[in-house]
Amino acid sequence: MSAPPPGITSQNPLDNAPMRVRQILILMIALLLSALDGYDAMSMAFVAPALATEWGIGKSLTGLLLSSSLVGMAIGAVGLSPLADKYGRRAVVLGALVVMTLGTAFSAVAPSVPFLAAARLLTGIGIGVMVAMTTLLSAEFSNAKRRPLAVAAIATIGFPLGGVIGGLGASAILKTATWHLVFWAGSIAGLVLIALVFVALPESPVYLIVRRSHGALERANGALSRLGHSALSELPAAVDRQQIRYRALFEPGLRPIVLRLTITATLIATTAYFSINWLPTMVVDAGFTPAQGSLVSAQSGLIGFIGGVIFAAFAGRFPPTKVAAVAMTSGALALAALGLVPPALQYFVLAAGALGFCMAGTTGMFYTLLATTFPAGLRASGMGFVMGIMRIASAAGPALAGFMFAQGMTRAGVSLIFAIGPVIAAILIATLPTASNNTNPR
């Protein structure tokens, strides 16, 4: 059996065990959670053109509304994701789902811009936590052999899948109903997933082992039994408690890796959330209807879904840093093309599809790096920190684009400026030291 990837603690009893049906079910739940993330994150983009017309707001206010959820994501990722290292994965997943569901319900009944901005902020807090949690679930409930594939597949397929469902649904809804129903659909999906997680998701065995709270062996064996695996006779050797403190992220062993991952994530997210949030509006500004704008966005997500499958297949065969660098560079070219194509729907579909394909690969490979770099006791904290700082910076993306558009900049000019980010990110990630070369705790 293959050894665990660098950076993954050998304390995970699932590392060298075969995959069971219950583990595959949990990975499917993580996929659905990621899809809900994609739907909720993009729902504001779907309704933005119709909302701007109904409320009579300009691009600057629209950009601020699109950025509200990104600010919430930063708060959730940095402030709340580390709670999963203290209180467990299951409890934090349920809490994030409740917050997301409330946020989308409040969005559906929003009577004004400030109220909607606050609702999107709340939704973003839940999304920020959930992005880290879906990566944790896919990493900690899979074995060492399948872990890179599981993490990459869920990261690259789940989010675009939510975008496809949301885009197609929003396109149909906006033809016959108001934008409120787009948000109501997200809140209903959240309620369904709350019930599913409550019934089907056990606590992560490796979390229970690393935390070593009272009755850890019994609780870990209970989780292993639910997953279809035999019990442990004793707990593995304890991890040095100094190594699972939050400050360990900033000590010499991990600090250079954390810094480079954070900068890379910031550049990726800034570009991704500009394209996700402004794509429907750019299509509408080119002379098409809001429904057609949502349809182009959905088709981009569908092609991203295909890209996710392809890149996930490469996850265990090629170095993630190299694959990610190729995806980032290709994504920059696709974004430039999106800005330069003439205002014809077929050209928008082609350029947006290429962008979705490449960004899906970028996301999956990057999340695989995150999941295989941080040790189990710091995994939620490390990913939460990187993703949170990423959201803080990327929240400026849609707002900055709104300002640029309001100042009269063209689709081509704005797209070319944002395409610079993935090029720099590709250079950083291609030269990223491997986890095995650092001194992070094992």
MOURWO-V887143 format. One record per residue. N is the residue number from 1. RES is the residue in three letters. OMEGA is omega as a letter, one per 20 degrees, with the letter a starting at -180 (* if undefined). Layout:
N|RES|OMEGA ; N|RES|OMEGA
This chain:
1|MET|a ; 2|SER|r ; 3|ALA|r ; 4|PRO|r ; 5|PRO|r ; 6|PRO|r ; 7|GLY|r ; 8|ILE|a ; 9|THR|r ; 10|SER|r ; 11|GLN|r ; 12|ASN|a ; 13|PRO|r ; 14|LEU|a ; 15|ASP|a ; 16|ASN|r ; 17|ALA|r ; 18|PRO|r ; 19|MET|r ; 20|ARG|a ; 21|VAL|a ; 22|ARG|r ; 23|GLN|r ; 24|ILE|r ; 25|LEU|r ; 26|ILE|r ; 27|LEU|r ; 28|MET|r ; 29|ILE|r ; 30|ALA|r ; 31|LEU|r ; 32|LEU|r ; 33|LEU|r ; 34|SER|r ; 35|ALA|r ; 36|LEU|r ; 37|ASP|a ; 38|GLY|r ; 39|TYR|a ; 40|ASP|a ; 41|ALA|a ; 42|MET|a ; 43|SER|r ; 44|MET|r ; 45|ALA|a ; 46|PHE|a ; 47|VAL|a ; 48|ALA|a ; 49|PRO|r ; 50|ALA|r ; 51|LEU|r ; 52|ALA|r ; 53|THR|a ; 54|GLU|a ; 55|TRP|r ; 56|GLY|a ; 57|ILE|a ; 58|GLY|a ; 59|LYS|a ; 60|SER|r ; 61|LEU|r ; 62|THR|r ; 63|GLY|r ; 64|LEU|r ; 65|LEU|r ; 66|LEU|a ; 67|SER|a ; 68|SER|a ; 69|SER|r ; 70|LEU|r ; 71|VAL|r ; 72|GLY|r ; 73|MET|r ; 74|ALA|r ; 75|ILE|a ; 76|GLY|a ; 77|ALA|a ; 78|VAL|a ; 79|GLY|a ; 80|LEU|r ; 81|SER|r ; 82|PRO|r ; 83|LEU|r ; 84|ALA|r ; 85|ASP|a ; 86|LYS|a ; 87|TYR|r ; 88|GLY|a ; 89|ARG|a ; 90|ARG|a ; 91|ALA|a ; 92|VAL|r ; 93|VAL|r ; 94|LEU|r ; 95|GLY|r ; 96|ALA|r ; 97|LEU|r ; 98|VAL|a ; 99|VAL|r ; 100|MET|a ; 101|THR|r ; 102|LEU|a ; 103|GLY|a ; 104|THR|r ; 105|ALA|r ; 106|PHE|r ; 107|SER|a ; 108|ALA|a ; 109|VAL|a ; 110|ALA|r ; 111|PRO|a ; 112|SER|r ; 113|VAL|r ; 114|PRO|r ; 115|PHE|a ; 116|LEU|r ; 117|ALA|r ; 118|ALA|r ; 119|ALA|r ; 120|ARG|r ; 121|LEU|r ; 122|LEU|r ; 123|THR|a ; 124|GLY|r ; 125|ILE|r ; 126|GLY|r ; 127|ILE|a ; 128|GLY|r ; 129|VAL|a ; 130|MET|r ; 131|VAL|r ; 132|ALA|a ; 133|MET|r ; 134|THR|r ; 135|THR|r ; 136|LEU|a ; 137|LEU|a ; 138|SER|r ; 139|ALA|a ; 140|GLU|r ; 141|PHE|r ; 142|SER|r ; 143|ASN|a ; 144|ALA|a ; 145|LYS|a ; 146|ARG|a ; 147|ARG|r ; 148|PRO|r ; 149|LEU|a ; 150|ALA|a ; 151|VAL|a ; 152|ALA|a ; 153|ALA|a ; 154|ILE|r ; 155|ALA|a ; 156|THR|a ; 157|ILE|a ; 158|GLY|a ; 159|PHE|r ; 160|PRO|r ; 161|LEU|r ; 162|GLY|r ; 163|GLY|r ; 164|VAL|a ; 165|ILE|a ; 166|GLY|a ; 167|GLY|r ; 168|LEU|r ; 169|GLY|a ; 170|ALA|r ; 171|SER|r ; 172|ALA|a ; 173|ILE|a ; 174|LEU|r ; 175|LYS|a ; 176|THR|a ; 177|ALA|a ; 178|THR|a ; 179|TRP|a ; 180|HIS|a ; 181|LEU|r ; 182|VAL|r ; 183|PHE|r ; 184|TRP|r ; 185|ALA|r ; 186|GLY|a ; 187|SER|r ; 188|ILE|r ; 189|ALA|r ; 190|GLY|r ; 191|LEU|r ; 192|VAL|a ; 193|LEU|r ; 194|ILE|r ; 195|ALA|a ; 196|LEU|r ; 197|VAL|a ; 198|PHE|a ; 199|VAL|a ; 200|ALA|a ; 201|LEU|r ; 202|PRO|r ; 203|GLU|r ; 204|SER|r ; 205|PRO|a ; 206|VAL|r ; 207|TYR|a ; 208|LEU|a ; 209|ILE|a ; 210|VAL|a ; 211|ARG|r ; 212|ARG|r ; 213|SER|a ; 214|HIS|r ; 215|GLY|a ; 216|ALA|a ; 217|LEU|a ; 218|GLU|a ; 219|ARG|r ; 220|ALA|r ; 221|ASN|r ; 222|GLY|r ; 223|ALA|r ; 224|LEU|r ; 225|SER|r ; 226|ARG|r ; 227|LEU|r ; 228|GLY|a ; 229|HIS|a ; 230|SER|a ; 231|ALA|r ; 232|LEU|r ; 233|SER|r ; 234|GLU|r ; 235|LEU|r ; 236|PRO|r ; 237|ALA|a ; 238|ALA|r ; 239|VAL|r ; 240|ASP|a ; 241|ARG|r ; 242|GLN|a ; 243|GLN|a ; 244|ILE|r ; 245|ARG|a ; 246|TYR|a ; 247|ARG|r ; 248|ALA|r ; 249|LEU|a ; 250|PHE|r ; 251|GLU|a ; 252|PRO|a ; 253|GLY|a ; 254|LEU|a ; 255|ARG|a ; 256|PRO|r ; 257|ILE|a ; 258|VAL|a ; 259|LEU|a ; 260|ARG|r ; 261|LEU|a ; 262|THR|r ; 263|ILE|r ; 264|THR|a ; 265|ALA|r ; 266|THR|a ; 267|LEU|r ; 268|ILE|a ; 269|ALA|r ; 270|THR|r ; 271|THR|a ; 272|ALA|a ; 273|TYR|r ; 274|PHE|a ; 275|SER|a ; 276|ILE|a ; 277|ASN|a ; 278|TRP|a ; 279|LEU|r ; 280|PRO|a ; 281|THR|r ; 282|MET|r ; 283|VAL|r ; 284|VAL|r ; 285|ASP|r ; 286|ALA|r ; 287|GLY|a ; 288|PHE|a ; 289|THR|r ; 290|PRO|r ; 291|ALA|r ; 292|GLN|r ; 293|GLY|r ; 294|SER|a ; 295|LEU|r ; 296|VAL|r ; 297|SER|r ; 298|ALA|r ; 299|GLN|r ; 300|SER|r ; 301|GLY|r ; 302|LEU|r ; 303|ILE|r ; 304|GLY|r ; 305|PHE|r ; 306|ILE|r ; 307|GLY|r ; 308|GLY|r ; 309|VAL|a ; 310|ILE|a ; 311|PHE|r ; 312|ALA|r ; 313|ALA|r ; 314|PHE|a ; 315|ALA|a ; 316|GLY|a ; 317|ARG|a ; 318|PHE|r ; 319|PRO|a ; 320|PRO|a ; 321|THR|a ; 322|LYS|r ; 323|VAL|r ; 324|ALA|a ; 325|ALA|r ; 326|VAL|a ; 327|ALA|a ; 328|MET|r ; 329|THR|r ; 330|SER|r ; 331|GLY|r ; 332|ALA|r ; 333|LEU|r ; 334|ALA|r ; 335|LEU|r ; 336|ALA|r ; 337|ALA|r ; 338|LEU|r ; 339|GLY|a ; 340|LEU|a ; 341|VAL|r ; 342|PRO|a ; 343|PRO|r ; 344|ALA|a ; 345|LEU|a ; 346|GLN|r ; 347|TYR|r ; 348|PHE|a ; 349|VAL|a ; 350|LEU|a ; 351|ALA|r ; 352|ALA|r ; 353|GLY|r ; 354|ALA|r ; 355|LEU|r ; 356|GLY|r ; 357|PHE|a ; 358|CYS|a ; 359|MET|r ; 360|ALA|r ; 361|GLY|r ; 362|THR|a ; 363|THR|a ; 364|GLY|a ; 365|MET|a ; 366|PHE|r ; 367|TYR|r ; 368|THR|r ; 369|LEU|r ; 370|LEU|a ; 371|ALA|a ; 372|THR|r ; 373|THR|a ; 374|PHE|r ; 375|PRO|a ; 376|ALA|a ; 377|GLY|r ; 378|LEU|a ; 379|ARG|r ; 380|ALA|a ; 381|SER|a ; 382|GLY|r ; 383|MET|r ; 384|GLY|r ; 385|PHE|a ; 386|VAL|a ; 387|MET|a ; 388|GLY|r ; 389|ILE|r ; 390|MET|a ; 391|ARG|r ; 392|ILE|a ; 393|ALA|a ; 394|SER|r ; 395|ALA|r ; 396|ALA|a ; 397|GLY|r ; 398|PRO|r ; 399|ALA|r ; 400|LEU|r ; 401|ALA|r ; 402|GLY|r ; 403|PHE|r ; 404|MET|r ; 405|PHE|a ; 406|ALA|r ; 407|GLN|r ; 408|GLY|r ; 409|MET|a ; 410|THR|r ; 411|ARG|a ; 412|ALA|a ; 413|GLY|a ; 414|VAL|a ; 415|SER|a ; 416|LEU|r ; 417|ILE|a ; 418|PHE|r ; 419|ALA|r ; 420|ILE|a ; 421|GLY|a ; 422|PRO|r ; 423|VAL|r ; 424|ILE|r ; 425|ALA|r ; 426|ALA|r ; 427|ILE|a ; 428|LEU|a ; 429|ILE|r ; 430|ALA|a ; 431|THR|r ; 432|LEU|r ; 433|PRO|r ; 434|THR|a ; 435|ALA|a ; 436|SER|a ; 437|ASN|r ; 438|ASN|a ; 439|THR|r ; 440|ASN|a ; 441|PRO|r ; 442|ARG|*
